[in-house]
Amino acid sequence: MIKIQDLDFSYGNLKILKKINIDVEKNEFVGIIGPNGSGKSTLLKNISNILKPESGLIYLDYKLLNKYKPRELARQMAVVPQETLINFNFNVYDLIMMGRNPYQDRWGRITEEDKRIVDEALKLTDTDKFKLKKVNELSGGERQRVIIARALAQKPEILLLDEPTSSLDINYQGEIFDLLSYLNKELNITIITVSHDLNLTGQYCDRIILIQGGSVFTSGTPDEVLTADNIGKVYKTEVIIKESPLTGRPYVTLIPRSYNRIKNREKNITIHLVCGGGTGKELMDKLYGEGFNLTCGVLNQGDADWELAKRLNLETVEIPPFVPIEKEKLQENRDLMEKADIILVCDTPFGYGNLGNLRLVANLKDKDVILYEKRNFAERDYTDGLACEYWNQIIKKENTFKTSRIQDLIQIINKLD
C-alpha cells in the first residue's frame, strides 16, 4: 500500500531523514518509535505529503505520492496531528463535518451522504453525546476523539497519527488505542502512528519501526523490536522486558539510573580513566551516572577532561598545562591504577608529554584493562611509534578488552565484576 524508497529529508543544512526504506501493507497497524529528535514526526509528514522529500520516492498504491491531487489524497489518507489546537470555537458536529470537504462541491453543500457518514463517525468515536458542544469546552481526551472523528469522516483507507495520546491520562490513552485497534481490525483501516509510549505501541501494533538518528534502526514484530538490547542502544538506557500476562506481548520497565547508581556503589567498583583532551568526558559522565567510583590521571589543568573531573569531585592526578609528567606524578598515577579494579584507556592521542600514562598501563600486572578505541591507534600516535609499542603490549594481555561503543563498555564492566 505504502512503499518508501531511499527517503532523505533535510531542514536547510540539517539532515533529518537518511535513506529510509519502509513498506506498509494494507490493513497493518504500524507504530513508529524512537527518541526525541530521531525524525519520527518528520517521517510521518513526508508520508502525508505535508513535507516534500529531498530525495527518494514514496508510493501509495503503486502511484507516486506527489502525483496525487490534494482532494484525491485526502480521500485515501487522513492525518491526526500532534497539535490539536482549533483556532475557531466550532461545535463538534461542524468540526467533524469538515472532514467531508474532499467530497463536497465548490460551494460546500452538505448531502445526506455527508450527514450519514458524520453520524457514523460520531458513533464510532463516542462523540455523539456532545456533538453540539463547543470544541473549547471539551477535555483533552474528548477533543482527541473529535479530531479522530473528523479524520474518519474523510472515509480514509489510511490513518496517520502523530502522538495521539501524548497529553492524555492513562484512561484516555487506553480508549484511543482501543478505538484505533477497532478501526484497524473491524473497518480494515491501515494505521500508522508515531508514539513515545513503548508499551502502548507494543501492546496494540502489529509491527514496530524503531528510528535512530533519522534512519531505521530495526523493524519487526513487538517481540523482535522491543528488546533490552535494542532499547539500550537507541535510547541509551537500561530496561527490563517481560511478557505481559494478559497479551503475551513484551512489556518494558525502565531501570532508573538511581537504581544503577545504588547497585554499582554497592559493588564498590573503581575505574581509573586514562584520558585527556576531552576524550574522556562522555565516558566519565556516563560511568559517573551509573554509579561507578572514578579516578583520573595524569591530566593537565584546564583540560576539558580535567574540568569535568573537578566538577564531579573525582580523585585526579594533575599537572600544570604544557609541562612534562614528573616521576612523582607518575607514581601518584600508578598508585591510583593499583587501587582501581579496572583501567579504562580512552580514545586519547599520545605524544611525548603523556606517553608515561600509557607506559604505566603497559607495565601493570593482573589488572583488567579496557581500551575504548573509536579511531585506529596509529592515527593517535605522535611519538614515532613508541606509543604503538606500548599499545601492542597492552593488547596482547589476556585481561585486555577492546570496544568502541559505550553500551558495550558497560556490559564489559558488568561482566568483569
N, C-alpha and C positions, 0 to 999 in steps of 0.2 A: 504493500500500500504506500509506504513512505520509504524512499531509498536516498541515503545521503552518501555522497562520494567525495572524499578528499576536501572537506569543507574547511576553509580558512576564513577568519574574520578578525579585523583589527579596528580599534578606535584610534584613529590617527596613526601614530607610530607604535602604539601599544598592541601587540599581538594577543588576542583573547582566545581564539579557537584555532587549533592546529591539526590539520589532516584528520578531521572527524569522518569516520565511516560507520554508519548505522543503518540497519534495516528494521522496519517495524511492520509486522504483518497485520492483516485485518483482524479485528476483534481482540488484539492484545491489550493488556493493562501493563504499561511500562512506567517504571519510576526512574527518574534521573536524580542521582545524589552526588555529593561532593562538598568539599569545604567552601567557605566563603571565598568569593573571587575566583572560583575554578572555571566559571564560564557557563554554568547551568542555565541561568535565565537568558543569557545571550544566545545560547543554542536554541532555546525554545522560541525566541523572537526571530531567529533565522528560519526555523521550521514554519512559523506562522506568516512569513513574508513581511513582517514588520521591519526587519533589517535585511539588507542585501549582502550576500557573501562577497568577500574579497576575491575568492576563487573557490572552485569546486562546484558541484551540482547537487540539487535537491529535486527528486522526482516525487510526484503524487499521482498514483495510479498510472505509472509509466509516462507521465507527461511532466515536462519541466515546470517547476513551481512558478517561475517567473513568466510563464506563458498564460497563466490563469488571469482572467479579469477579476477585479475585486469582488464583484457580486457573485461570480461563478465560484470563487474560492470560499466565500462566506457561506455558500450553500453546502459545502463539504467539510469545512473546518471552522470550529468556534473556539474562542480563547477566553479563559478566565484569568485576568491579570492579577499580579500580586497586589497592586494598589486598587482598592475598590471605592475610592472617594468619588462621589457623584456631585457634580458642580451645581446641579439644579435639584430642588427638592421635589422630584416627581413622586407620584404614588406608585405602589408596587406594580399594579396591573399595567400602567402605562409604560413603566420601565421595561417590563418583560415583553410587552408588545413591540418594543424597539428591535427585538431580535428577529422580527418578521420583515425588517426593512429590505433584505436581499430579495424578497419575493413580491414586494409591492411595486406599484407603478410610480411614475414620477410625481404624482400628487399624494402618494402615501395613503391611498384609500385602503381601508381595512375590510377584508372579506370575511365571510362566515368561516372559511377555512382557517384564516388567521386566528379568529376567536377560538375555534375548536382546539388549535394547536397550543395557544397560550393557556387555555383551561387545562389542557393535558400537562403542560409544563408546571403549572401551579400545583396540580395534584401530585405529580412525581416528586416535587421538592418540598411538599407540605408547606407551601406558602399561600395557599388559597384562603386560609383563615385570617390573614392580614393583608389581603390584596388591595384594600382601599387605604391602607396606612401610608403615610409619607415615608420615604426611604430613610430620612434622617432620624426617624423615631424608632428605628429598628436596632436590635442588639447586633453585635458583630457576627454571631452565628446565623441570625436571620438574614442579615444583609448578604452574607456569603451565599446562602441558598438562593436568594433572589438573583444574584449575578449568575449563578449556575443555571437558574431557570431561564434567564434571558438568553444564555448560550444555547440551551436546549430548544428554545423557540426557533432557532435557526435550522432545526432538524439536521444537525451535522452528522457526518459519518465518523468524524474525528473530533475529540475534545482535548484541548491543551490547557493545562492548569499550572500556574506559577505560584508555588507555596500556598495552596488553598486553605491551609489550616494554621498558618504561621502566627496569627494573633488570636487564636481561639482557645478556649479552655478544653480540657480533656473530653468532656461530654460532647461538645460540638465537633471536635476533631473526629471522634468515632462516628458521629452522624454523617459528616461529609464523606468520609471514606466508605461507609456503608452504602451511601447513595451512589457513589462512583462505582462501587462493585456491582450494584444492581443495574446501573446503566450499561455497564460492560457485559454482564452475563445475560441479562434479560432483554435488553434492547440492542445488543451487539454493537455498541459504540466503542470504537477504538479510543483508548485513553492514554495520554502521555502526561505525566505530572512531575514537576520539579518539587523536591521536598528536602528539608533538613532533618526530618524525623525518620531515622533509620528503621525504627520499629514499626511505625505505620506503613512505611514502604515495604518492609519485609513481610508483613502480615497480609497485605492486600494485593501487591503487584505480582504478576506472572514472571516478569523479567525486570532486572535492575541494571542500569548503566551507571558505572562509577566513573566520575570525571575527576581528573587531577591536572591542574595547570593548563587547562584548555584542551586536553587530549583524553581519549577514552582509556582509562587505566585497565578496566576489565568490564565484561558484560556477561550476564547469565542469569540463572535462577537465583532466588534469595539465598539458598544454601551455598551456591558457588561464589557469590559476591560478598555476602556478609560473613566474612571470616575474620578472626582476630589478626591474622597476618595482613590482609588487605586493608583493614581499617587502621592498623598500626602504621602501615607505610604511607597511606594517603592523609589520614587525619593527625598523624604524629601523636597518638595517644594509645593507652592500653585499655583493652576491653575484655570482657568475658562473654562468650557466645554460648547460649544454652537453647535447647529446643523448647518451644512453647508447649506446655502440656495440653493446650486446647486445640492448636492448629498444626502442631508438628513442625512449624517453621522456626527459623532462627530468631532468637531474642537477644538484643545487645544490651549489656550492662557496662557502664563506664567504670573504670577503676580510677578513683580520684587521685590526683598527684599527691595529695596529702597522705593517702594510704601508702603510696610508694615511698614517700619520704620516711614515714614511720617504719615501714618494713625494712628499708635499706639501712636506716640508722640502727635498727635492732641488730642487723647483721654486722654493723660496725666495719664496713668495707672502706678502706682508704685507697684512693687513686692519686698517683703523682703524675702531673702533666708536664711533659717537655714540650714547650710551645714557644710562641713569640711572633711578633708582627701581626697580631690579630688572628692567627691560625687556630688559636685555642678558644676563642670567645664563644662560638656556637656550642662546642663540646662542653665547655665549662658551665655555661648556662643550663644546658640540658642535664648534665650529671648532677649539678647542684640542685636543680628542681626535682630530680629523682631521689635526693636524699643521701647521696654518697658523700663521704668525707673527702675533701680535695686538698692537695698541696701542689705548689708550682715552683719551678726554678730551673736554671737561673734566668731571671728576666731583667731587662733594662727598665729603669724608672722612666715613666712617661709612655712606655709601650702600651698598645691597646690591650693586650692580654694582662699586663701588669695593672692597668687601671681597673679592669673588671675584677681581677683577683683581690685588689684592695677594697673595692666596693662590697665584695662578698665576704671580706674579712678572712681570707684564706692565708694559711701559713705559707709564705713565699720567700725564697732566696732572691735578693735583688741587688743590683749594682747600678751605678750612675750610667747614663747613656754614653755610648761611643767609647767605652773602655773595655779592655780585655778582662776575662774572668780570672781572678786571682785564685791561688791554691786554697786559701781559706774558704772562699765562697764555693768552690767545687766540693770541698769536704762537707760543707753545710748541705749542699745539694745531695751528696752521696748519703748523708745521714737520713734525709727525708725519704730518699728512694728505698733505703733499707727498712724504714718503718712502714712503708706503703705495702699494700697487698698486691697492687697492680701498677705497672708503669705504662702510661699512655703517651706515645710519641705522636704528636700532631703533624699535620701536613706542612711542616716548617722548612724553610730554606736554611741551609747550614753553610756558614762561612767560617773563617778562622776565629772570629770573635766568639761564636757559640759552639764551636766544634767540641769543646770539652764536655758539654751536656751529652752529646751523642756517644762520646768515648766512655762516659760513666755507664751508660746503658749497656754498651757492648761488653763491659768488664763485669757486670753484675752476674751473680751465680744464683741459681734456684729461685728466680723471680719471674712471675708471669709478665709478659710484655705484649702490648697491643700496638700495632703500627697502623695509624689511621692515614691511609695513602690515597689521596684523590688525584695526585699527579705522579708521573714517573719520577723516581728519586733522582735520577741523573740530571733532571731539569732543575733540581733544588740543591745540587752540589756545587758550591763556589770555592772548593778547596783543592782543585786539580785532582780529584779522585780520592782524597783521604777520607772524606765523609762516606763515599760509596763503600770503601773497605770496611768501615765500622758498621755500616748498614747491612752489608752482606754477612758479617759476623753475627749480627742480631737475628737475621732471617734464618740462619742455619740452626739456631737453638730450638730444641723441642718445645719449649714453653713460650714460643712466639706466635702471635696470631695477627693476621692482616685483614683489614676491612676498609671499605670506602663509604659505608653508609652508617648513619647514627643508629638506626633501628637495629642493625646487625651488631653494632658495638655494644648496645645494651644487652642483647642476647648473649654475647660472648662473656660479658662481665658476670651475668647471672649464672652462666654455666660454670665459670671458673670458681664461683662461690660454692 
